[in-house]
Amino acid sequence: MRKQQFLVVVLGIILLVSMYFFGRTVPPRKKPADSSADSNVKVLDFTQILQAYKSKLTPPQLAYVDRLEHSVVRGDVNNQQIAAYRQLAGFWKDSVREGFLPFAYYRGELSKLENSEKSLTFAAQLFLENLRGQEDPSLKSWMANEAKSLFQKALQVNPDNDSSKIGLGACYIFGSSASNPQEVMQGIQQILEVARRDSTNMYAQFMLGLGGMVSGQLDNAVRRLTRVVEHQPGNVEALLTLAQVYEEKGNKAEAVKWYEASKKWIVNPAILAEIDKRIKLLQ
């Protein structure tokens, strides 16, 4: 299986699992860009993204958003802006189908004003978790930059938070472009700093496993992911990723073994059906 096909399979099954277990919402995607055009990725800003989402609103919805956007004029500007961002985030999350990007953006802006570690890391993780399923190069770059900024601010609040360090490294891994593979290695090195100091950090081990998969270091990916599932046998995402790495290596027996192991922890029929399809193709 070619690497591009392999990654599509990985994303397909893992995203299905992620949506079931975590309710992860991936924004609308375009077809994957050809790597030859990757160096010419269009730079997006939030104004462009917001206009695209606003074009789908009803007149009453648009009027409500406009009122919130212009509600801060005088007085206690900081607290007013926090309240406005909270309302805007809530609107895009609860009132608009597929309104993830505006929701995540306003949640991030809110966290910057609150400047609390918990708020900043929550917003950063929103971008990071959805970044892993984003195929559009422009959106991927924008989301990665938003996540990086939030993790960096969280680390300013608490420089000793290993989860934030790992998250920042993961932004480089999943936000990198085909024309800039050194960013993957930059992210891996950032996470390695944590893993070398604390080999029991399974979040670091898992992200290093994913980094090995993305960078083509499949033996390293197997080693890291095996360590994760030994410590966390119910980690479905790690089990499925390990199966996919073995599939890429051409070891069908091990791939089937780990696909079967993942089924023990899954009850959703749609996910089980997808896994059974993979197993049949390997047998």
C-alpha positions as YAML, in Angstrom:
chain: A
units: angstrom
residues:
- id: 1
  name: MET
  ca: [0.00, 0.00, 0.00]
- id: 2
  name: ARG
  ca: [1.41, 3.41, -0.91]
- id: 3
  name: LYS
  ca: [2.00, 5.90, 1.89]
- id: 4
  name: GLN
  ca: [-0.75, 8.27, 0.69]
- id: 5
  name: GLN
  ca: [-3.28, 5.45, 0.59]
- id: 6
  name: PHE
  ca: [-2.09, 4.24, 3.97]
- id: 7
  name: LEU
  ca: [-2.64, 7.62, 5.60]
- id: 8
  name: VAL
  ca: [-6.12, 7.87, 4.10]
- id: 9
  name: VAL
  ca: [-7.00, 4.50, 5.63]
- id: 10
  name: VAL
  ca: [-5.56, 5.57, 8.99]
- id: 11
  name: LEU
  ca: [-7.57, 8.77, 9.04]
- id: 12
  name: GLY
  ca: [-10.73, 7.06, 7.87]
- id: 13
  name: ILE
  ca: [-10.91, 4.50, 10.65]
- id: 14
  name: ILE
  ca: [-9.37, 6.59, 13.42]
- id: 15
  name: LEU
  ca: [-11.61, 9.57, 12.73]
- id: 16
  name: LEU
  ca: [-14.63, 7.30, 12.82]
- id: 17
  name: VAL
  ca: [-13.51, 6.03, 16.21]
- id: 18
  name: SER
  ca: [-12.72, 9.55, 17.41]
- id: 19
  name: MET
  ca: [-16.17, 10.87, 16.55]
- id: 20
  name: TYR
  ca: [-17.78, 7.97, 18.38]
- id: 21
  name: PHE
  ca: [-15.72, 8.17, 21.57]
- id: 22
  name: PHE
  ca: [-15.01, 11.89, 21.77]
- id: 23
  name: GLY
  ca: [-17.61, 13.62, 19.62]
- id: 24
  name: ARG
  ca: [-14.87, 15.19, 17.56]
- id: 25
  name: THR
  ca: [-16.14, 17.45, 14.80]
- id: 26
  name: VAL
  ca: [-13.99, 17.90, 11.73]
- id: 27
  name: PRO
  ca: [-14.74, 20.95, 9.59]
- id: 28
  name: PRO
  ca: [-15.75, 20.60, 5.94]
- id: 29
  name: ARG
  ca: [-12.80, 19.47, 3.84]
- id: 30
  name: LYS
  ca: [-11.75, 19.87, 0.27]
- id: 31
  name: LYS
  ca: [-9.96, 17.19, -1.70]
- id: 32
  name: PRO
  ca: [-6.35, 16.74, -0.55]
- id: 33
  name: ALA
  ca: [-4.01, 19.07, -2.33]
- id: 34
  name: ASP
  ca: [-1.33, 17.63, -4.58]
- id: 35
  name: SER
  ca: [2.03, 17.72, -2.84]
- id: 36
  name: SER
  ca: [3.57, 19.45, -5.86]
- id: 37
  name: ALA
  ca: [1.37, 22.47, -5.17]
- id: 38
  name: ASP
  ca: [1.93, 22.33, -1.41]
- id: 39
  name: SER
  ca: [4.54, 25.05, -1.42]
- id: 40
  name: ASN
  ca: [1.93, 27.46, -2.78]
- id: 41
  name: VAL
  ca: [-0.56, 26.94, 0.04]
- id: 42
  name: LYS
  ca: [-2.89, 29.91, 0.32]
- id: 43
  name: VAL
  ca: [-2.54, 31.82, 3.59]
- id: 44
  name: LEU
  ca: [-5.88, 32.21, 5.34]
- id: 45
  name: ASP
  ca: [-6.97, 34.59, 8.04]
- id: 46
  name: PHE
  ca: [-10.03, 34.33, 10.24]
- id: 47
  name: THR
  ca: [-11.88, 37.11, 8.41]
- id: 48
  name: GLN
  ca: [-11.96, 35.01, 5.24]
- id: 49
  name: ILE
  ca: [-13.05, 31.92, 7.13]
- id: 50
  name: LEU
  ca: [-15.75, 33.79, 9.03]
- id: 51
  name: GLN
  ca: [-17.20, 35.33, 5.87]
- id: 52
  name: ALA
  ca: [-17.62, 31.87, 4.36]
- id: 53
  name: TYR
  ca: [-19.52, 30.69, 7.42]
- id: 54
  name: LYS
  ca: [-21.60, 33.88, 7.65]
- id: 55
  name: SER
  ca: [-22.79, 33.43, 4.08]
- id: 56
  name: LYS
  ca: [-24.79, 30.41, 5.24]
- id: 57
  name: LEU
  ca: [-26.58, 32.18, 8.11]
- id: 58
  name: THR
  ca: [-30.20, 33.28, 8.09]
- id: 59
  name: PRO
  ca: [-30.86, 37.06, 8.38]
- id: 60
  name: PRO
  ca: [-31.83, 36.80, 12.09]
- id: 61
  name: GLN
  ca: [-28.71, 34.76, 12.83]
- id: 62
  name: LEU
  ca: [-26.51, 37.23, 10.95]
- id: 63
  name: ALA
  ca: [-28.04, 40.15, 12.85]
- id: 64
  name: TYR
  ca: [-27.40, 38.39, 16.17]
- id: 65
  name: VAL
  ca: [-23.75, 37.73, 15.31]
- id: 66
  name: ASP
  ca: [-23.26, 41.29, 14.10]
- id: 67
  name: ARG
  ca: [-24.69, 42.65, 17.36]
- id: 68
  name: LEU
  ca: [-22.31, 40.52, 19.41]
- id: 69
  name: GLU
  ca: [-19.33, 41.50, 17.26]
- id: 70
  name: HIS
  ca: [-20.00, 45.19, 17.91]
- id: 71
  name: SER
  ca: [-21.21, 44.97, 21.49]
- id: 72
  name: VAL
  ca: [-17.99, 46.17, 23.14]
- id: 73
  name: VAL
  ca: [-17.73, 49.94, 23.01]
- id: 74
  name: ARG
  ca: [-16.76, 51.45, 26.38]
- id: 75
  name: GLY
  ca: [-16.40, 50.78, 30.09]
- id: 76
  name: ASP
  ca: [-14.99, 47.46, 31.30]
- id: 77
  name: VAL
  ca: [-13.82, 46.43, 27.84]
- id: 78
  name: ASN
  ca: [-11.95, 43.29, 28.92]
- id: 79
  name: ASN
  ca: [-14.88, 41.66, 30.71]
- id: 80
  name: GLN
  ca: [-17.31, 42.77, 28.02]
- id: 81
  name: GLN
  ca: [-15.10, 41.23, 25.36]
- id: 82
  name: ILE
  ca: [-14.85, 37.98, 27.34]
- id: 83
  name: ALA
  ca: [-18.64, 37.85, 27.54]
- id: 84
  name: ALA
  ca: [-19.00, 38.59, 23.82]
- id: 85
  name: TYR
  ca: [-16.49, 35.91, 22.83]
- id: 86
  name: ARG
  ca: [-18.24, 33.40, 25.11]
- id: 87
  name: GLN
  ca: [-21.59, 34.14, 23.46]
- id: 88
  name: LEU
  ca: [-20.11, 33.98, 19.96]
- id: 89
  name: ALA
  ca: [-18.42, 30.67, 20.71]
- id: 90
  name: GLY
  ca: [-21.69, 29.31, 22.09]
- id: 91
  name: PHE
  ca: [-23.63, 30.46, 19.04]
- id: 92
  name: TRP
  ca: [-21.29, 28.78, 16.55]
- id: 93
  name: LYS
  ca: [-21.16, 25.62, 18.61]
- id: 94
  name: ASP
  ca: [-24.86, 25.19, 19.36]
- id: 95
  name: SER
  ca: [-26.81, 27.08, 16.67]
- id: 96
  name: VAL
  ca: [-24.93, 26.39, 13.46]
- id: 97
  name: ARG
  ca: [-24.27, 23.01, 11.90]
- id: 98
  name: GLU
  ca: [-20.60, 22.51, 11.12]
- id: 99
  name: GLY
  ca: [-19.66, 25.77, 12.82]
- id: 100
  name: PHE
  ca: [-16.51, 24.34, 14.36]
- id: 101
  name: LEU
  ca: [-13.92, 26.81, 13.09]
- id: 102
  name: PRO
  ca: [-15.65, 29.99, 14.37]
- id: 103
  name: PHE
  ca: [-16.44, 28.20, 17.63]
- id: 104
  name: ALA
  ca: [-12.81, 27.16, 18.14]
- id: 105
  name: TYR
  ca: [-11.51, 30.60, 17.15]
- id: 106
  name: TYR
  ca: [-13.73, 32.50, 19.57]
- id: 107
  name: ARG
  ca: [-13.04, 29.95, 22.29]
- id: 108
  name: GLY
  ca: [-9.36, 30.60, 21.70]
- id: 109
  name: GLU
  ca: [-9.75, 34.38, 21.81]
- id: 110
  name: LEU
  ca: [-11.74, 34.02, 25.02]
- id: 111
  name: SER
  ca: [-8.99, 31.92, 26.58]
- id: 112
  name: LYS
  ca: [-6.33, 34.50, 25.66]
- id: 113
  name: LEU
  ca: [-8.22, 37.18, 27.60]
- id: 114
  name: GLU
  ca: [-8.85, 34.86, 30.55]
- id: 115
  name: ASN
  ca: [-5.19, 33.81, 30.39]
- id: 116
  name: SER
  ca: [-5.74, 30.69, 32.47]
- id: 117
  name: GLU
  ca: [-3.80, 27.50, 31.78]
- id: 118
  name: LYS
  ca: [-6.97, 25.39, 31.76]
- id: 119
  name: SER
  ca: [-8.78, 27.64, 29.29]
- id: 120
  name: LEU
  ca: [-5.79, 28.00, 26.96]
- id: 121
  name: THR
  ca: [-5.04, 24.27, 26.80]
- id: 122
  name: PHE
  ca: [-8.71, 23.44, 26.23]
- id: 123
  name: ALA
  ca: [-8.87, 25.80, 23.25]
- id: 124
  name: ALA
  ca: [-5.52, 24.56, 21.91]
- id: 125
  name: GLN
  ca: [-6.68, 20.95, 22.08]
- id: 126
  name: LEU
  ca: [-9.81, 21.84, 20.11]
- id: 127
  name: PHE
  ca: [-7.64, 22.87, 17.18]
- id: 128
  name: LEU
  ca: [-5.13, 20.05, 17.60]
- id: 129
  name: GLU
  ca: [-7.68, 17.22, 17.72]
- id: 130
  name: ASN
  ca: [-9.42, 18.47, 14.59]
- id: 131
  name: LEU
  ca: [-6.16, 19.35, 12.85]
- id: 132
  name: ARG
  ca: [-5.37, 15.65, 12.61]
- id: 133
  name: GLY
  ca: [-8.37, 15.12, 10.34]
- id: 134
  name: GLN
  ca: [-7.93, 18.18, 8.15]
- id: 135
  name: GLU
  ca: [-6.86, 17.59, 4.56]
- id: 136
  name: ASP
  ca: [-7.17, 21.11, 3.16]
- id: 137
  name: PRO
  ca: [-3.60, 22.54, 3.27]
- id: 138
  name: SER
  ca: [-4.69, 26.14, 3.88]
- id: 139
  name: LEU
  ca: [-7.02, 25.27, 6.73]
- id: 140
  name: LYS
  ca: [-4.48, 22.85, 8.16]
- id: 141
  name: SER
  ca: [-1.84, 25.57, 8.26]
- id: 142
  name: TRP
  ca: [-4.22, 28.08, 9.85]
- id: 143
  name: MET
  ca: [-5.44, 25.63, 12.48]
- id: 144
  name: ALA
  ca: [-1.89, 24.57, 13.33]
- id: 145
  name: ASN
  ca: [-0.85, 28.19, 13.84]
- id: 146
  name: GLU
  ca: [-3.86, 28.88, 16.08]
- id: 147
  name: ALA
  ca: [-3.08, 25.80, 18.18]
- id: 148
  name: LYS
  ca: [0.62, 26.68, 18.42]
- id: 149
  name: SER
  ca: [-0.19, 30.17, 19.64]
- id: 150
  name: LEU
  ca: [-2.51, 28.85, 22.34]
- id: 151
  name: PHE
  ca: [-0.09, 26.17, 23.55]
- id: 152
  name: GLN
  ca: [2.71, 28.73, 23.66]
- id: 153
  name: LYS
  ca: [0.59, 31.06, 25.80]
- id: 154
  name: ALA
  ca: [-0.32, 28.16, 28.08]
- id: 155
  name: LEU
  ca: [3.39, 27.42, 28.51]
- id: 156
  name: GLN
  ca: [3.99, 31.04, 29.45]
- id: 157
  name: VAL
  ca: [1.50, 30.54, 32.28]
- id: 158
  name: ASN
  ca: [2.97, 27.17, 33.28]
- id: 159
  name: PRO
  ca: [6.32, 26.32, 31.66]
- id: 160
  name: ASP
  ca: [6.35, 22.90, 33.35]
- id: 161
  name: ASN
  ca: [3.19, 21.51, 31.75]
- id: 162
  name: ASP
  ca: [4.38, 18.49, 29.78]
- id: 163
  name: SER
  ca: [1.01, 18.02, 28.08]
- id: 164
  name: SER
  ca: [1.27, 21.50, 26.59]
- id: 165
  name: LYS
  ca: [4.81, 20.78, 25.39]
- id: 166
  name: ILE
  ca: [3.61, 17.58, 23.74]
- id: 167
  name: GLY
  ca: [0.63, 19.36, 22.22]
- id: 168
  name: LEU
  ca: [2.88, 22.05, 20.77]
- id: 169
  name: GLY
  ca: [5.12, 19.40, 19.25]
- id: 170
  name: ALA
  ca: [2.10, 17.61, 17.80]
- id: 171
  name: CYS
  ca: [1.04, 20.85, 16.07]
- id: 172
  name: TYR
  ca: [4.28, 20.77, 14.09]
- id: 173
  name: ILE
  ca: [3.80, 17.10, 13.23]
- id: 174
  name: PHE
  ca: [0.22, 17.36, 12.00]
- id: 175
  name: GLY
  ca: [0.41, 20.91, 10.69]
- id: 176
  name: SER
  ca: [3.43, 20.33, 8.50]
- id: 177
  name: SER
  ca: [3.27, 20.41, 4.73]
- id: 178
  name: ALA
  ca: [4.67, 17.93, 2.25]
- id: 179
  name: SER
  ca: [7.16, 20.58, 1.15]
- id: 180
  name: ASN
  ca: [8.36, 21.21, 4.71]
- id: 181
  name: PRO
  ca: [9.02, 17.78, 6.32]
- id: 182
  name: GLN
  ca: [11.55, 19.24, 8.74]
- id: 183
  name: GLU
  ca: [8.60, 20.54, 10.78]
- id: 184
  name: VAL
  ca: [7.64, 16.94, 11.56]
- id: 185
  name: MET
  ca: [11.10, 16.33, 12.98]
- id: 186
  name: GLN
  ca: [10.91, 19.60, 14.92]
- id: 187
  name: GLY
  ca: [7.71, 18.40, 16.54]
- id: 188
  name: ILE
  ca: [9.13, 14.97, 17.28]
- id: 189
  name: GLN
  ca: [12.19, 16.50, 18.96]
- id: 190
  name: GLN
  ca: [9.95, 18.66, 21.16]
- id: 191
  name: ILE
  ca: [8.00, 15.61, 22.33]
- id: 192
  name: LEU
  ca: [11.17, 13.54, 22.75]
- id: 193
  name: GLU
  ca: [12.35, 16.05, 25.35]
- id: 194
  name: VAL
  ca: [9.38, 15.03, 27.52]
- id: 195
  name: ALA
  ca: [9.61, 11.30, 26.74]
- id: 196
  name: ARG
  ca: [13.30, 11.10, 27.63]
- id: 197
  name: ARG
  ca: [12.64, 12.73, 30.97]
- id: 198
  name: ASP
  ca: [9.49, 10.71, 31.69]
- id: 199
  name: SER
  ca: [9.27, 7.42, 29.83]
- id: 200
  name: THR
  ca: [5.94, 6.67, 31.55]
- id: 201
  name: ASN
  ca: [4.18, 9.57, 29.80]
- id: 202
  name: MET
  ca: [1.90, 7.65, 27.45]
- id: 203
  name: TYR
  ca: [0.61, 10.79, 25.76]
- id: 204
  name: ALA
  ca: [4.19, 11.50, 24.65]
- id: 205
  name: GLN
  ca: [4.71, 7.90, 23.58]
- id: 206
  name: PHE
  ca: [1.50, 7.91, 21.55]
- id: 207
  name: MET
  ca: [2.32, 11.18, 19.80]
- id: 208
  name: LEU
  ca: [5.82, 9.90, 19.01]
- id: 209
  name: GLY
  ca: [4.19, 6.80, 17.53]
- id: 210
  name: LEU
  ca: [2.02, 8.98, 15.32]
- id: 211
  name: GLY
  ca: [5.06, 11.08, 14.44]
- id: 212
  name: GLY
  ca: [6.93, 7.94, 13.38]
- id: 213
  name: MET
  ca: [3.98, 6.97, 11.22]
- id: 214
  name: VAL
  ca: [3.80, 10.39, 9.54]
- id: 215
  name: SER
  ca: [7.57, 10.57, 8.97]
- id: 216
  name: GLY
  ca: [7.81, 7.00, 7.68]
- id: 217
  name: GLN
  ca: [9.83, 5.71, 10.65]
- id: 218
  name: LEU
  ca: [7.60, 2.68, 11.01]
- id: 219
  name: ASP
  ca: [9.82, 0.64, 13.34]
- id: 220
  name: ASN
  ca: [9.90, 3.55, 15.77]
- id: 221
  name: ALA
  ca: [6.14, 3.90, 15.45]
- id: 222
  name: VAL
  ca: [5.66, 0.22, 16.31]
- id: 223
  name: ARG
  ca: [7.94, 0.49, 19.34]
- id: 224
  name: ARG
  ca: [6.16, 3.56, 20.72]
- id: 225
  name: LEU
  ca: [2.63, 2.36, 20.02]
- id: 226
  name: THR
  ca: [3.32, -1.09, 21.46]
- id: 227
  name: ARG
  ca: [4.44, 0.56, 24.68]
- id: 228
  name: VAL
  ca: [1.20, 2.54, 24.78]
- id: 229
  name: VAL
  ca: [-1.11, -0.45, 24.33]
- id: 230
  name: GLU
  ca: [0.87, -2.44, 26.92]
- id: 231
  name: HIS
  ca: [0.12, 0.29, 29.47]
- id: 232
  name: GLN
  ca: [-3.31, 1.23, 28.10]
- id: 233
  name: PRO
  ca: [-4.87, -1.91, 26.56]
- id: 234
  name: GLY
  ca: [-8.16, -0.09, 25.97]
- id: 235
  name: ASN
  ca: [-6.63, 2.76, 23.97]
- id: 236
  name: VAL
  ca: [-8.57, 2.14, 20.75]
- id: 237
  name: GLU
  ca: [-6.84, 4.85, 18.78]
- id: 238
  name: ALA
  ca: [-3.43, 3.41, 19.63]
- id: 239
  name: LEU
  ca: [-4.58, -0.13, 18.78]
- id: 240
  name: LEU
  ca: [-5.92, 0.91, 15.39]
- id: 241
  name: THR
  ca: [-2.87, 2.98, 14.58]
- id: 242
  name: LEU
  ca: [-0.59, 0.08, 15.50]
- id: 243
  name: ALA
  ca: [-2.59, -2.20, 13.19]
- id: 244
  name: GLN
  ca: [-2.25, 0.32, 10.38]
- id: 245
  name: VAL
  ca: [1.50, 0.64, 10.87]
- id: 246
  name: TYR
  ca: [1.90, -3.12, 10.62]
- id: 247
  name: GLU
  ca: [-0.25, -3.05, 7.49]
- id: 248
  name: GLU
  ca: [2.07, -0.47, 5.98]
- id: 249
  name: LYS
  ca: [5.05, -2.65, 6.90]
- id: 250
  name: GLY
  ca: [3.45, -5.55, 5.04]
- id: 251
  name: ASN
  ca: [2.95, -7.66, 8.16]
- id: 252
  name: LYS
  ca: [-0.66, -8.71, 7.61]
- id: 253
  name: ALA
  ca: [-0.78, -11.17, 10.52]
- id: 254
  name: GLU
  ca: [0.21, -8.53, 13.07]
- id: 255
  name: ALA
  ca: [-2.16, -6.02, 11.48]
- id: 256
  name: VAL
  ca: [-5.07, -8.44, 11.84]
- id: 257
  name: LYS
  ca: [-4.01, -9.22, 15.41]
- id: 258
  name: TRP
  ca: [-4.26, -5.58, 16.47]
- id: 259
  name: TYR
  ca: [-7.45, -4.92, 14.51]
- id: 260
  name: GLU
  ca: [-9.00, -7.84, 16.36]
- id: 261
  name: ALA
  ca: [-7.68, -6.54, 19.69]
- id: 262
  name: SER
  ca: [-9.35, -3.18, 19.10]
- id: 263
  name: LYS
  ca: [-12.77, -4.77, 18.57]
- id: 264
  name: LYS
  ca: [-12.91, -5.81, 22.22]
- id: 265
  name: TRP
  ca: [-13.28, -2.17, 23.22]
- id: 266
  name: ILE
  ca: [-15.73, -1.02, 20.54]
- id: 267
  name: VAL
  ca: [-19.52, -1.38, 20.58]
- id: 268
  name: ASN
  ca: [-20.46, 0.87, 17.67]
- id: 269
  name: PRO
  ca: [-21.62, -1.36, 14.75]
- id: 270
  name: ALA
  ca: [-20.43, 1.08, 12.07]
- id: 271
  name: ILE
  ca: [-16.89, 1.12, 13.44]
- id: 272
  name: LEU
  ca: [-16.82, -2.66, 13.84]
- id: 273
  name: ALA
  ca: [-18.01, -3.06, 10.25]
- id: 274
  name: GLU
  ca: [-15.17, -0.86, 8.98]
- id: 275
  name: ILE
  ca: [-12.62, -2.84, 10.96]
- id: 276
  name: ASP
  ca: [-14.02, -6.14, 9.70]
- id: 277
  name: LYS
  ca: [-13.64, -4.86, 6.13]
- id: 278
  name: ARG
  ca: [-9.98, -4.13, 6.76]
- id: 279
  name: ILE
  ca: [-9.46, -7.59, 8.27]
- id: 280
  name: LYS
  ca: [-11.08, -9.33, 5.30]
- id: 281
  name: LEU
  ca: [-8.88, -7.45, 2.87]
- id: 282
  name: LEU
  ca: [-5.80, -8.67, 4.76]
- id: 283
  name: GLN
  ca: [-6.77, -12.33, 5.01]
...
